[in-house]
Amino acid sequence: MKKYIFLSLSFLLFISCNYKEEETFTQRASERTVNSLNSYKEILENDNYWLLTYYPEQYKVGYWVYPYQPEIFATDKDFPKAHRSIGGYNFLIKLKDGKVAASSEVSYTNTEETSFFSYDITEGPTLSFDTFNNVLHHFRFVSSSFPNARGGETDFIILKYENDTFTLRGRTSNNIMTLKKFTGNRETFLNKIRENSKALLYKGLLPINVGGTEVILKLFPSYRQLTFIYNNNQKYIQSAFIITEKGIKLYEPIKINGVTFEEFYFNDTKTALVSADGSITSNFVTSPITLSSNAAYITFDTYNASEKAMNIFNKAKKAVENSKDKSYTLLNYIRLVTFMGNDQEQAAGIHGYIAEKNNLDNTSSIYYEMDFVGMANSSNEKQLEILIKDMPTIGDNTYKNSLFYYREAERLFLDLAKAGPYKTSVYNDNYTYLISVKDPDIWFLVYIP
């Protein structure tokens, strides 16, 4: 009996030895990470520029949903949101001896700004721009308009390096970005990106056919979003994109009916976007109204606006006059003009004006950047959409922090956008009607000098 027990125990010990795995690595994980970081440092600090494709994180309701497609969803609580909802941007950086020189398309000039950077080990090898830099921290600025900034990153975890490109992950946002070796002329590149960005302004897109399915394309030019809507408006994919030297590149590939979209190029005349393989083309639809530094105006009175348009204005005016100390009113005009934007040298803006009831000359303005976007339609009418940037949602922190009368005034902007899209009708050389496609009884004149 003892003999059998001895044999059984020996057999178990043999089995146990077979199940023991040899160590895969000769170094501990922390040592491997340090070694990776050291090798990355040698590559990064080799006197050349790196192109950083940068995606700040903003999670917002799809711009195409509200007010343009509300019929798809039962309530506004069902409206889908999208990550990276203010698009992607190009930065050029040079790293050496703890200093980074940075320039970007979001700056008004190509001037580089220098600050310090560091290497760290967090969830992996990490590149950290941890001292203030006007360029690199563009989306980290906190202001009255952006009390929570706009989703900028300072720490980038290095995931891998291959084909002269580092793949990065924003430590806060988890957005995937790239740092690619740059070999061209820095200023020429930035100027080209700005030129291509301007080429998209005021542009909408015609629908495309993908494998027998009509796909509606919704473009938000200045916040760099492209949405694909198909299957009778029941399917939709919104993607951020970045401007390239050839056109635009989506944050990640999109597949519809077996066709993959990742990049679109401008055609030779910059009148269309063409898929990378050249098989699909979408022509631009230009807004019938474009703005300049010479301001255009919308006036709310019986001569320049319909009764329903006046009702929209009066609702906002009443709300301003009833807010808090009841000493302010909303003036009856809106100013449309270009000015220096948050992310580009020239942006379109919509301005409203608040005044003291007892002193109408004492005014303050509320304004937002916006896009007029050409609207494709089956009637071949000249139509446009109004897309307002950074409009706060009722209840969020930006809205709560607004001056009380501004909260009500900005509702006027949103209600006008909700009434869109608009078809245009030229009255004379200086006046153009904007008539709601949804409700033709909502109309107003735009004075264009």
Buried (B, 14 or more C-beta within 10 A) or exposed (E): EEEEEEEEEEEEEEEEEEEEEEEEEEEEEEEEBBEBBEEBBEBBBEEEBBBBBBBBBBEBBBBBBBBBBBEBEEEEEEBEEBBBBBBBBBBBBBBEEEEBBBBBBBBEEBEBBEBBBEBBEEEBBBBBBEBEBEBBBBBBEEEEBBBEBBBBBBBBBBBEBEEEBBBBBBBEBEBBBBBBBBEEEBEEBBEBBBEBBBBBBBBBBBBBEBEEEEBBBBBBBBBBBBBBBBEEEEEBBBBBBBBBBBBBBBBEEBEBEEBEBBBBBBBEEBEBBBBBEEEBBBBBBBBBBBBEEEBBBBBBEEEBBBEBBBBBBBEBBEBBBEBEEEEBBBBBBBBBBBBEBBBBBBBBBBBBBBBEEEEEEEEBEBBBBBBBBBBBBEEEBBBBBBBBBBBBEEEEEBBEBBBEBBBBBBBBBBBBBBBBBBBBBEEEEEEBBBBBBEEEEBBBBBBBE
